[in-house]
């Protein structure tokens, strides 16, 4: 039975400990497709699983990693053959099923996509779940008629992976972008992404009893939730829209119906985990085609699996900007 290297998280007396370990295929569940993982990434949800946040990992010991790209080692389904370059994002990877922060994964065939032809395996993880989510957010805005002429687009959590990729994509499509930032040292980074204006996080974080605020932006992509999301909704111009995809600040928000009934605002929920494969493939084809981003390397940090726990600590402390790609070959 083949052994491989993985990040494993153990629960002992209510405490969670993570370490790089050698394991065997016995830790993998039954499944249709076995994949040799070449690249994965470190996402916010992976950090939560490593820290033992309730409702993320189904059980422990656990291997996090909600996305991966690699090569098929074995398949019981005819649509995949040995040697195919493939990727997996979302579903239950890294949650109820051992994830991409291990050199082998085994998953149902319906979770697996053929790698877009114009991407390398590394590039697919430079986008990964974050890139797919960003693409879905931008697509949801365009589907309800948001165009560059409609006004500025605000992106919250702008230095995070989804926020950074959203800004790059919006700028590529001709939108004027505004970044909401909390990090004091983020200005140069955000300007390198093409941001026109930077707004301090403090300007939107305080709760207010006002039903509406001054109209400031035509649309927004929100990755943080909480009070910020409510204040963003109150600040969107008439007929605008907000794509909501995250909860880094809080999973709930309190507010009124005024933005919806007095300004006709759309609140668009975006999910990339359980997305049907037809739409998933369309988004990946767009990212590999007309939406392909230049200078993607500017937001990506590439690290070996052996160093991943250092970056978990940095992510938890709010010291990471952009996307972390994990190289499982190094």
N, C-alpha and C positions, 0 to 999 in steps of 0.2 A: 504494500500500500504506500502510495507516494506521500512524502512529507513536504511541507512548505512553510514559509514564514508568514506570520500574520500578527497584527496588533490584536491582542486579546484583553478584554476587560472582565475582571472577576469581582463579584460581590462577596465580601466577607464581613459578617456582623454589621450589615448596613453601610459599610464603607466600600468604595469602588477603587480598584487598583488596576492600572493598565500597564502592559509590558509587551515588548516584541518577543514572540515565542515561536518555537518550531512545533507544528501540529501535523496531524495526518488527515487524510480524507474522511476519516470517521467523524470529524466535526461538521462535515457538509451534509445537508439534507438530501433526500431523493430529489431528482429533477431531470429535465430533458437534456439540458445543455451544460457541459462543464467547460469553463473558460479559464485559460491561463491569463491572469491579469497583468498587463504591462503598466498601466497608469490608472490611478484613482485621484481623489482630491480630498481636501478637508473642508467640510461644510459646517454650518452652524448646527445642523441637526446631529452631525457626527460628534461634535463637541458635547452636546447634551447627552448623547448615549454614553460617552466616555465618563461623564460626570455623574451618571446614574439618574438623570432626570426621568421622572415617572412618565410612562406612556410613550417613550421613544423606542428603546429596545424591549423586545417581548420577554426576554429572559437572559440570564447570565450563567456561565461565561458567554461572551458575545464578541463578534468581530464587527466593528462599525464600517461605514463606507457606503454612502447611498448612491454612488455611481462608480462605474469602472469601464475600461476599454481594454480589449485583449484579443486573444486568438482562441478559436474553438479547439478544444482537445478531444471532445467526444460529444456526439449528439444522437439521440434516439429519434429525432424528427428530420424528415427529408429536406426541409428548407434550410438547414444548416449542415455544413460538412466540415470535417477536420481541416484546419488551416484558415477558415473564414475569419476575417477581421471584424469584430463586432463591438457593440457597446450596450450597456444597461444603465438606465437611469430611472429612479423612482420605484414604483410598486412597493414591495416590502424588503428590497435589498438594503442591508445594513440595519434592518429593524427586526423583523421576525426571522430573517434569513441572514446568515453570515455574509458580510459585505465586502466591498472592494478594497479595504485595507488589509487584505490577505491575498496571497499570490494565486489562489484558486477560488472560484465561486462556482456554485451549481444552482441553476435557476430554471423555472418553466420557460419553454420556448417562446411563449407569447410576451415575455419580458424583454426579449433580445431583438435588437435592430442591427442590420448590416451597417457597417461604417459607411457614411457618405463618401463617395469615391474621391472627392477632392481634398479630404482631410487625412492627415496622418492620425495614428492612434493618440499621439500626444496632443494634437490639436483638439480632438474631440473632448478631452478632459480639460483643456484650457477653457472650453465653454462649459461642458458638463451640465449638471442639474441647474446651476446658476444661469448658464447661457440659455438653456431651454426656457427657464422661467422668465428671463428678461425678454426673450423673443415673444413669448406668449403675452406678456404685459403690453409690449409695443403693438402686437397684432390686435389685442383686444381694444386698444385705443383707436387704432385705424379702422376697425370694424364698425365703430359707432361714429365715424366721420371726423375724428380728430386729425387735422392736417397741420403742417407747419404754419399756415396762415391763421390758424385758430388762436395761436398765442404760445407763450412760453410753457415748457413742461418742467415741472418740479420733480426731482427724484430725491426721496428721503433715504437715509442709510446709504448715502452716495459713495462712501469709501468701501463698502462691502462688495462682495462678489456680484450679487444681483444688481446692486446699484451701479457699480462701475461698468458692467456690461450693458446695462440699460442706457447709460449716458453715451457710451461709444456707439451703440446702435442708433439711438435717436439722432445723434449728431451726423452719422453717416446718411441718414434719411432726410436731413435738411432741417431738423427741428432746432430751435434755440432752447438750450437747456439751462436749468437752474438747479444747483446742488444744495441740499440741506446737510450741513456737516456738524459733527460734535467734536471731532478731533482738532486740537489746536494746530497741529503740524501738517494739515491735509491740503492747504491751499495750493501748493505747487503741484501736488499729485492730481488734484481735481482739474486744474488748468491744463495739465497735460492730456486730459481726456476731452478737451474742447469745451469745457463748461464756460458759459458766458457770465454767469453771476453765481456767487456763493452766499448762502443765507445761514446765519448761525442757528444751531439747533434750539437755543434758548428762546428764539422768537416765536416758536410754535409749541413749546413743550408745556407751557402753563395753561391750566384749565381756565375757561372763561364762561360766564353765564350768557354771553351774547349768542343769539341764535345764528347770526351771520357776521362775518368779518369782511373787510374791504376785498373786493375782487382783485386778485393778483396774478393768477395763472390760468391758462386755458385747460390744462390737464395735469395729472400727476401720476407717478408710480410710487406707491408706498410699500416699503419693506419692513416697517417697524410697528405699525399698529398703535394702540393706546391713544393717549390724548393728542399726540401729533397727528394721527389720522383724522381725528375729529376736527382739529383746527385747519388741516389742509382742506377738508370738505367744505368748511365754512368760507374758505378763501378762493375757491375755484369760480371762475367767471360763469355767467349764465350759459347753460347748455353744455358745460364741460364735463369731464369724466375723470375718475380716479381708478386706476388698476391697483388692487390690493393683493399682496402675495406673501406678507410676512408678519411676524409678531415679536421682533427682537426687543421692542420696548414693553409691550404688554399684549395679551391676547384679547382684551376687551377694550371698549371705549364707550363713553357715555355722551349722549348728545341729543339733538332734536331732529325733527323731520324738516326743518326750515330749508336747509340746502337742497333737499329733494323736491319740495313742493313750491318753493318760491324761486328757485334758480334752475330747476330741472336737471340737477346733477345726477350723473350715473355713477354708482359704486360697483365696480366690476371685480368679482372674485376670480382669482387666477390660481389654478392648481396644476402642478406638473407631475405629481406622483401617480395618480390613477388615470391619467389622460389616455384616451384611446389611441392606439398605435397609428391609425391613419393620420390624425392631426400631429402626433409626435413626429412621424416621418416627414410630413410637410414642413414642420418647423426646422428640423435638421437639414432638410434640403435647402431651405432658405438661408440658413446660417452658413452652409457650405457654398452657396451660390451668390445671389444678388445681395444678400445681407452680410456677406463675409467681411470681417472687420480687419482693417489695417492696424498695424502697431499693437496687436494683441499682446505681444511679449511685454509691453509696458506695464500691464496689470497682473502678470503672472509670476509667482515665485515657485520655482521647481525644487523640491526637496526629496531626499531618499526616505524610505519608510523608517529607517533607523533614527531619523531626526524628528519624526512626526510629533512626539509628545512635547517637544519644545514649542512647536507651533500651536498645539492645543492650548498651552498656557498663555501664549501671546494672544490668541484669538479670544480667550476668556477674559483677558485683561484689556481688550479693545485696542491692541497694538498691531493689528493686521489690516492692511489695505489691499483690496483686489482679491485675486484668486490664488489658491495654493494647490498646485498639482503635485501629486505624490508619485514618485518613480519607484515602481516595485522591481525594476531590473537592477537598480544601483546597489 
